[in-house]
Amino acid sequence: MSSIKNHVQLIGNIGQDPTITNLENGKKVARFSFATNEHFKNAKGEKQTETSWHSIVAWGSTAEIIEKFTSKGKEVGITGKLKTRSYTSKEGQTHYITEVVADEILLLGSKPDNA
């Protein structure tokens, strides 16, 4: 019997330089926007590109790799899971945010400058 898992794989480009936060316990967390492109032909047969934006968060050693080897525009592969969290604004409204929690990152494209 197969089981369904919360598993995400994305290939795309980092949309902004990752924000790295050093936590009190010595671990790091990285957050950044991530763009994926889908290519298709419209009804007229013209090539089109649709960009989707994703919020990515990574913890610990994955965050350290992101800090050392990535920057805005870098092409990477991400494996992780979807996680939805909520918070209440000052106005008392509940907001929900869905993020990809990255477990692994694969550096693609050209060799980074600092590698």
Secondary structure as a PSIPRED ss2 file (coil, helix, strand):
# PSIPRED VFORMAT (PSIPRED V4.0)

   1 M C   1.000  0.000  0.000
   2 S C   1.000  0.000  0.000
   3 S C   1.000  0.000  0.000
   4 I C   1.000  0.000  0.000
   5 K C   1.000  0.000  0.000
   6 N C   1.000  0.000  0.000
   7 H C   1.000  0.000  0.000
   8 V E   0.000  0.000  1.000
   9 Q E   0.000  0.000  1.000
  10 L E   0.000  0.000  1.000
  11 I E   0.000  0.000  1.000
  12 G E   0.000  0.000  1.000
  13 N E   0.000  0.000  1.000
  14 I E   0.000  0.000  1.000
  15 G C   1.000  0.000  0.000
  16 Q C   1.000  0.000  0.000
  17 D C   1.000  0.000  0.000
  18 P C   1.000  0.000  0.000
  19 T E   0.000  0.000  1.000
  20 I E   0.000  0.000  1.000
  21 T E   0.000  0.000  1.000
  22 N E   0.000  0.000  1.000
  23 L C   1.000  0.000  0.000
  24 E C   1.000  0.000  0.000
  25 N C   1.000  0.000  0.000
  26 G C   1.000  0.000  0.000
  27 K C   1.000  0.000  0.000
  28 K E   0.000  0.000  1.000
  29 V E   0.000  0.000  1.000
  30 A E   0.000  0.000  1.000
  31 R E   0.000  0.000  1.000
  32 F E   0.000  0.000  1.000
  33 S E   0.000  0.000  1.000
  34 F E   0.000  0.000  1.000
  35 A E   0.000  0.000  1.000
  36 T E   0.000  0.000  1.000
  37 N E   0.000  0.000  1.000
  38 E E   0.000  0.000  1.000
  39 H E   0.000  0.000  1.000
  40 F E   0.000  0.000  1.000
  41 K E   0.000  0.000  1.000
  42 N C   1.000  0.000  0.000
  43 A C   1.000  0.000  0.000
  44 K C   1.000  0.000  0.000
  45 G C   1.000  0.000  0.000
  46 E C   1.000  0.000  0.000
  47 K E   0.000  0.000  1.000
  48 Q E   0.000  0.000  1.000
  49 T E   0.000  0.000  1.000
  50 E E   0.000  0.000  1.000
  51 T E   0.000  0.000  1.000
  52 S E   0.000  0.000  1.000
  53 W E   0.000  0.000  1.000
  54 H E   0.000  0.000  1.000
  55 S E   0.000  0.000  1.000
  56 I E   0.000  0.000  1.000
  57 V E   0.000  0.000  1.000
  58 A E   0.000  0.000  1.000
  59 W E   0.000  0.000  1.000
  60 G H   0.000  1.000  0.000
  61 S H   0.000  1.000  0.000
  62 T H   0.000  1.000  0.000
  63 A H   0.000  1.000  0.000
  64 E H   0.000  1.000  0.000
  65 I H   0.000  1.000  0.000
  66 I H   0.000  1.000  0.000
  67 E H   0.000  1.000  0.000
  68 K H   0.000  1.000  0.000
  69 F H   0.000  1.000  0.000
  70 T C   1.000  0.000  0.000
  71 S C   1.000  0.000  0.000
  72 K C   1.000  0.000  0.000
  73 G C   1.000  0.000  0.000
  74 K C   1.000  0.000  0.000
  75 E E   0.000  0.000  1.000
  76 V E   0.000  0.000  1.000
  77 G E   0.000  0.000  1.000
  78 I E   0.000  0.000  1.000
  79 T E   0.000  0.000  1.000
  80 G E   0.000  0.000  1.000
  81 K E   0.000  0.000  1.000
  82 L E   0.000  0.000  1.000
  83 K E   0.000  0.000  1.000
  84 T E   0.000  0.000  1.000
  85 R E   0.000  0.000  1.000
  86 S E   0.000  0.000  1.000
  87 Y E   0.000  0.000  1.000
  88 T E   0.000  0.000  1.000
  89 S C   1.000  0.000  0.000
  90 K C   1.000  0.000  0.000
  91 E C   1.000  0.000  0.000
  92 G C   1.000  0.000  0.000
  93 Q C   1.000  0.000  0.000
  94 T E   0.000  0.000  1.000
  95 H E   0.000  0.000  1.000
  96 Y E   0.000  0.000  1.000
  97 I E   0.000  0.000  1.000
  98 T E   0.000  0.000  1.000
  99 E E   0.000  0.000  1.000
 100 V E   0.000  0.000  1.000
 101 V E   0.000  0.000  1.000
 102 A E   0.000  0.000  1.000
 103 D E   0.000  0.000  1.000
 104 E E   0.000  0.000  1.000
 105 I E   0.000  0.000  1.000
 106 L E   0.000  0.000  1.000
 107 L E   0.000  0.000  1.000
 108 L C   1.000  0.000  0.000
 109 G C   1.000  0.000  0.000
 110 S C   1.000  0.000  0.000
 111 K C   1.000  0.000  0.000
 112 P C   1.000  0.000  0.000
 113 D C   1.000  0.000  0.000
 114 N C   1.000  0.000  0.000
 115 A C   1.000  0.000  0.000
